[in-house]
């Protein structure tokens, strides 16, 4: 289970610590990217990036649950830089929450002010990824197409992206 404890603070330098405590991987972060984000606020997003106070506790030795667990409007994981992966959006198909269908935030059907990293900012200042974190991938891979650990899902499984070994 991904535990979040957001709190407002001033934006600044990215901070993240990752440790193993017992059966869990503990990730503490301020949620600020360690790569250049887009300009916020912008035409599609009036919010400014602000430091958060996150604590993520995920299994260090994850196991297959055997069933699909929908995350709906919640983050499904955290990147190695402490920025959350939150692919959903609060924009509803036909503006009707009863439909149960949300719009894909990176489709371009609505102007959400996404930056070059497929990310934007929530009203509370939380910067988060909706898709492949381009700036983080470039930083981690040195611009080369190679398999790299990008983060962990809420159930503890590693997130790699987007390349894999061919053998």
N, C-alpha and C positions, 0 to 999 in steps of 0.2 A: 504494500500500500504506500502511495506517495503522500507524505505529510507536508503541508505547506503552512508556513507561518509568516505571511507577508506583513511588512511594516514599512512605513514611509521613512525615508532618510534622504540625504543629499546625494546626487549623482557624483561619481568619481571613478576611480580605477577599479577594474574587475578584481574581485576577491573570491576564491573558492578553496576549500580544503576537503579532501576526500580521505576517509580512513575506514578501516574495518574494525567494528566493535562487536565482538561476539559473532552472531549469525547475520549481522547486517553491515551494509555499506552505508556510511553516514556521510552525506554531502551537505556542507554548509556553504552558502554562497550569498552574495549580494545581488545576483541576477544581472549584473552589468556585463555587456559583451567585451571580450578581449580582442576584438577586431573593430574596424571602423563601421559604425552603424550609419544608416541614412539620417537625413535631417528631420528632426522632430522638435516641435510640431511642424506639420506640413499641410498641404492643401486637403488631403484626405484624412488627416489624423491630427486633432488639436492637442494631443497629449505630449508631455515632456518625459524623457527617460529619467527615472529616479531609482536610487539604490533600494533594494528590498532586503528583508532578513529571512532567508529561506533555510529550512532544515529538511532534507530529504532522507528518508530511512527506507532502504530497499534491501531485499534479501541478497546476501553475498553469494549464496549458492542457490540460485533460483531453480524452481521445479515447474514443469508443465502442469497447469491447472486442469487441463483436460476439457475445459469449456471456455467459450469466448466471453470476455468481460467487457461490455461496452463502457467507454469512459465519458461519452456524451460531451458535456461542456466543461470537462476537467483536463488538466495537463496529463499527458500519458508518459512523460519522462523528462529527464534533465540532461543537458549537454555537459561535456567535460568542463566547460567554462562556467557552469552554473546558471545558464539561461534555460528556461523551461521550453519544452516542446508542447505546444497547445494548438493542435491542428484545427479544432472546431471554431465556430463563430456564432455570435448571438444574432446573426442576421438570418431571418427565416424566409423560406420559400413563400412567395406571395405575401410576405409580411404577416404570416399566420403561424404563431408558435404551436397551435393545435395540430398543424400538419405533421409535426414531428421531423420535418426535413429542414436542415440548415443549408445555407449557401456555402459553397466552397470558397474560403477566403482568398485563395490565390488564383481563382478563375478570372478575376478582373470584372466580374458582373457587378460588383459594388466597389466604390472607391474607399478602401480602408487605410490608405496611406502606407502600404507595404514598402519596405526598402529593398535594396539589391540583395539582401540576405533572406528574403521571404519572411520578414519579421515586421512587427510594429509594436505600438505601445498601448497598454490598457489605460483607462482613466486613472488608476492608482499609480501610474508610472512604470508598471512592470513591462519590460521589453521581453518579447517571446517570439519563438519561431513557429511559423505555420507550415513551413516546407523545408527543403534542403537548406541548411545554413551556409550559404556560399562563402562568406568571409571566414567562418570557422574552418570549413573544409580546406580553403586555400591556405590558411595558417598552419593547419595540422599536416597537410600533405606537401607543403612547399610548392604547390601548383602541379604536382604530378598525380596521375591517375593511379592511386594505390589504395589498398584496403586500409581503413583506419577506424579506430574506436572513436565514435562521436559522442556517446553518452550511454545512459542506462534507462530502460523502461521502468515504469512503476512496479512491475513484478520482478525487477532485478536483472532481467536479461540484457546483455549488451546490445547497443545500437551501433551498427557499422554503416558506413555510407560512402558513396553509393557504388563503389567498385568492389569486386571480389576477385579472389585468385581463380585462374582458369584451370588449374590442376589440383 
